[in-house]
């Protein structure tokens, strides 16, 4: 088994952890003491990094019990994620090496003295395009752990991994797609002989809270400009592929205007803009 080295170490064997630790110098080994035996458990938590395309898995200890060596394998869904890197926990005075294989990521921690740090290792996984849903990251049974005793003897640790399973939910976000060619402007006549302009558009792939338009209006006659953002809360049934929406404009049917329309969609992550479309209005006539 070939491990990738995180940093130079005093002695590294590519076999099992037992051999690696037994051959290391015991000079300077710290004291374990005759502490009361406590349950020793590993557990996982996770963070979504950036836009959620990177999953950070944190391997931790359940308490301040000491270790000087640890060998384990973390399994993950290789069809949904690519393993990127792993870093030793802050304050953990142990050397780290790893190997990624079809089974999972095998981690090797070892050192010439004990460490009681709670944070062990952070592993980073890149989500593959199109991967969405619930995924599990799990530490396999058969974890090997060791600690130096006061007399320099290397002792095995009985470590539980019952809690070392992490369920991660990631979503493959779909950007809103506007049918730009169907974004239209028309004059809506009223019974009183006056009218109002209405802008309409279609959108697909929408998964947010509101749709609308950003407007930039130039009065050609007096050279004044105005800017508006008009939007409306919308509720779309799941599975609806197309959605049609329209909004009224703050324009009079009379006059000459140049109108720049930008469709906009609001989501929990921010907003997205569609393609700008320019209209020219002259006394109720619309040119595109």
Secondary structure, 3 states (H helix, E strand, C coil): CCCEECCCCCCCCCCCHHHHHHCCCCCCCCCCCCCCCCCCEEEEEEEEECCCCEEEEEEEECCCCCEEEEEEEEECCCCCEEEEEEEECCCCCCEEEEEECCCCEEEEEEEEEEECCCEEEEEEEEECCCCCEEEEEEECCCCEEEEECCCCCEEEECCECCCCEEEEEECCCCCCEECHHHCEEEEEECCCCCEEEEEEEEEECCCCCEEEEEEEEEECCCCCEEEEEEEEECCCCCCCCEEEEEEECCCCCCCEEEEEEEEEEEECCEEEEEEEEEEEEECCEEEC
